[in-house]
């Protein structure tokens, strides 16, 4: 059941990246980075069994952040891609601050949400710290590597710069995130399983987004065409 849902979820998320890009262009990609980053930091708290191994749920939406960043790099340039990275970083920081403030409000006697908010966002600072470090370093590397390969190939072989930048960046991201977020939380065998399965799933998503980055070239809003 999980495997079927995962495939459907992955396809839906990649298709939505294209839809947002088609109708909202660069601004839509900025919004998508922020949306996916915040939601995946909630979903990552849920571990699931997938293809016989334990992994976190947030991998799908986080992987599509790389697709959004690569689309910004490909169609709008390095500086716009970096702006998207910074925007996601600051919005995640604000989410952490605002939800920590919300937890400290004394709930009304009739309130039933407080324990659930605390269960999710009480753990979120560690998750968010891990995500901030992993996200920022891996995304900045992704932007650098994308343009490094673009320059090396003189703008040819989109598949190469997309995958060469994303796959290495995702390994960097998974390693940083898991060590900060999960060391001491799970037993070591579970930790290593989460780390490697997290990367493998992100790697699959990274490879799967290649047709979508080609298709996106046909969907760029007409008013933004150079």
N, C-alpha and C positions, 0 to 999 in steps of 0.2 A: 504493500500500500504506500509506504513512504517513498519508494523508488518512483512510482508513477506520479505521485504528487510533486516530487522533486523535479522530474523532467518537465512537467506542465508548468511549474513555478518558474523554472529557468527560462523556458521559451517565452512565457508571459512577460518576464522582466526584460529580456532582450528586445522583444517586440515593442514594449512600452518606451524603451530608450529611443528607438527609431521614431515612434509616434510623437514623442515629446520634441525630438530634434526637428522633425518635419514641420510641426505646427508652431513651435516656439523658438527654434534656432538656438543661438548661443545662450540666451537668457534661460531657456528651458533646461539646457544642460547644467547651468549653474544651480538651478532649483533642484534638479534631479540628484546632483551630487549631495546637496544638503539633506534632501528627503531620505535617500538611500542610506546615507551615513548614520543618521539618527535612528532610523527604524532597524537597521541591521545591528546596532549596538544594543537594542532591546532583544532582538531575536537571537543574538549570539548567546544569551543566557540559557537558552533551551538546547539541550543535547538530544540527539536522535540516533537511532540505529539506521544506517543507510548502507546497502550492499554488504551487510554483515559486519560493519565496523561502526564505532562511535564517532560522531562528529557534531559540530555545532550548526544550528539552523541558519545563522546569519551569513553564511558563505555566498549564497546566491546574490543577494542584493549588494553585498560588498564588492563582489567581482564585477558587477556592472558599473561600479564607480570608475574602475579602470577603463572601461569602454567609453564612458562619458569624458574622461580626461583625455583619452587618445583622440576622440572626435574633436575636442577643443584644439588639441595640438595639430591635428591634420588640417582642419578647415579654418582655424582662426589664428594659429601660431602659438609659440612658446609662452608669451606673456599672458595670453588669455587662459591658457591651461594652468599656469601658476596662480592666476587670480582665482580660478575655480578651486584649486587646492587650498588656498588661504581662506576662501569663503567657507568651505566645509569645516576647516579647522576652527574658525571663530564661532560658527554656529553650534558646533559640538560643545565648545567651552561654555557658551551661553546656556545650552540645554542642561549641562551639569549644574551650573550655578542656580538656575531657576528651579530645577527639580529638588535640589538640596534645600532651598528656601521653602518650597512647598511642603516638604517633609516636616519641617520644624514648626509649621503652624499647628496650633492645638486643635484637633478635630472636634466637631460638635458631637454630643452624645448619640445622635442618630446616624453619624457617619459610619459607613462600612468599607470605605475605600482605602483608608489610611494603612492598614496592614499590607494590602496588596501593593500600594505605592512604595512602601518601605521595603517590601520583599524584592521589588524590581530595581528601584532607584537607590536603595540603601547600599546595594552591591555595585551600583553603576560607577561610582568614582574610580574604583580600581579598573573596571572594564574600560571606562572612558579614558583613564590615563594610558592604559595599554593601547587603546585605539588611537589616541592622539599621537603617541610616539610612533606607532607602527604606520598609521595613515600618512602622517606628514613626511616621514623619511622615505617610505616606499613610493609615495606619489611624486615627490620631488625627484626621486631616482627615475621613476617612470617617464616623467616629462623630459629629463635630461637624456635618458637612453633612447627615447623615441626620436628625438631630434638628432642624436648622435648617429643612429642608423639611417635616418633620412638623409643626412648630409653625406654619409659614407656611400650610399647607393644613389646619390644625386636625385632623390625623390622617387625612385623606382621601388618596386617590391614592397608594397604596403603591408602585405602579410608578414614580411620579415620584421619590419620595425614594430608592428603591432605585437607580434608574439615575443620577439627578442626582448622588448622592453617590459612587457607585462609579466612574462613567466619568471624572470629574475626578480622583478619588483614584488611579485606575490610571495616568493620564497622569503624575501626580506621581511615582508609584512607579517606573514604567518609566524616566523621565528620570534620577532620582537613582541608581537601581540601575545602569543601563548606563554612566553616566559614571564612577562609582566602580569598577565591576567590569571594564569592558572597554576603557577608553581606554588605548591603548598595547599592548593584547593582540592586537587585530585591526586590519587596515588600515581606514582611515576609511570607504571604501565599504561594507565588511562591517559595521563598527560601526553606521553609520546604518541599514543594512538590518535589523540585529538590533533596534535601538531601535524603529523604526516598526512592524516586524512583531510585535515583542513587545507593543506597545501595541494594535495592531489585533486580535491574537488575544485579549488580555485583554478588549478591548472587546466582542468577539463573545461571549466567555464571560460577561461582565457582563450583556449583553442576554439571553443564553440562560437565565440563572438567574432571570429575572423570573417565569415560571410556577411555578418551584420555591418561591420565597418565598411565593407565594399558597397553593400546596399545603401548605406547611409549617404554615400556620395551622390546617389540618384535622388535622394529625398531632401537635400538641403533646400531650405526655403528660397524661393525665387528672388525675393527682395534682397537676400544675402549673397547671392551668387556674384562672384567677382567679374 
